């Protein structure tokens, strides 16, 4: 069994996934619009360029997402996407790249459980946590 995040956007999925691919060294990015799908004739002109499905590999995880077919999707609430990294340097790099243009809730710093930990909501409204755990004693 695998558990993979699936993110929803209000028209900015393609932009978000291009940004995530750059910041997270994403691989095999694939983005399909409603116009490119078998549902093309079921979507009005305002929805044709919206993303029906986006997918990319980030390490050994798959990140997926899409645009809401109707406008007015609600803000992301009750979760955060957690990124676990292997070094303090990588935690700093990822945090600052992904948080650019977003809102930082907890600046990246050392904590009692982590060499580096920080929380932010990115420019697309998705909440994230970056964590570099302390080595086991």
N, C-alpha and C positions, 0 to 999 in steps of 0.2 A: 504494500500500500504506500502511496505517496500523497503528501499534502502540499499543494501548490497554490500560491496566492493568485486570485483573479480580480483585477482592478477594473472599476467602472469609471468612465469619464464622460463629460458633457461636451463632446466635440473636439477634445484635444488629445485623444489617445495616440495618434500617430506622432505628434510632437513629443508627448511624454515618453513613448517607447524609444524614440531616437535619442532623447536626453539620457534615459536610463542606460541604453546601450553604450553611450560614450562614457558615462560615469562609472558603470559597473563592469566594463569590459564584456558586455553581453555578446553572445555568439548566436549565429543562425537566426537573426531577426527576420520575422515574417509578419507582414501586415496586409490584411485583406479588407477592402472597403465593401460596403453594401452593393455598390455598383459593379464590383468584380465578382459578386456571388450569384448563386441561382435565385436569390431574393430580389435582384435588381429591379424587376418590374413591379414589386410590391412596396417599394419605397419611393416617396415623393422626391422631387429635385433637391429639397433642403436636406435630405438624409443620405443622398447617394455617396457623398465623400466621407461620411462617417465610417468608423472602423467597426466591422462586424466581428473581427477576431485578430488579435495580435499575440505573438508568442516569441520568446527568446530564452536561451539558456543563460543562466548566471551561475557559474560554477556547476554544481551537480543538481541545481534546482531549475525548474521551468517557471518563468513569470509570464502570465497571460493577462489579457485585458480586452476591453471593447468600449465603444461609445454607446451611451444609452440611445436607443432608436428614437426616443422622444426627448424634447428639451425639458429642463427642469429637474434633472436627477438630484437627489439629496446629497449633502456633504457626507464624506466618510466619517463614521462614528463607531466607537466601540472596538477598535482594533488598531494595530500598527504592524507594518511589515518590519520584521527584525532581520538585520544583516549581521551575521557573525563573521568576523575577519580574524586573520591569524597574527597580525602585528599592529602595534600602536601606530606605526607610520601609515599603514593601509587604512586603519580606522580614521585617522586624521584626514587623509586624502579623500576617502569616500564621503565622510561627513560634510566636509567643506564644499565638495563638488555638488553633492545632491541637495544640500541646504540652500545653495545659491538661488536667490529670488524667492525663497520660502520664509517660513517663520520658525525660529529656533525656540523650543520649549525648555531644553536643558543643554547648555553648551557642552561640547565634548570635553571630558576631563577624566581624571582618575577617580574611581570609587572603591568601596571596600571589596567589591566582587570583580572589578574589571580594571585592566590597565587603562582602557579608554571606554567611555560610554557617553552617548549623547542622543537627544531626541529632537525631532523637527517635523514640521509639515512642509512638504515640498511645494513648489510653485503651482502644482496641479491639484493640490488639496489632499494628497495622500500622506498619512502619518507614517513616519519611519523611526526606527531605533538602530543605532550602530553600536555594536558591542564587540570588544576584544577582551575576552575573559583572562583572568590571572591564571598562570600555570598551576596545576594541581600541586599541593604541598607534598 
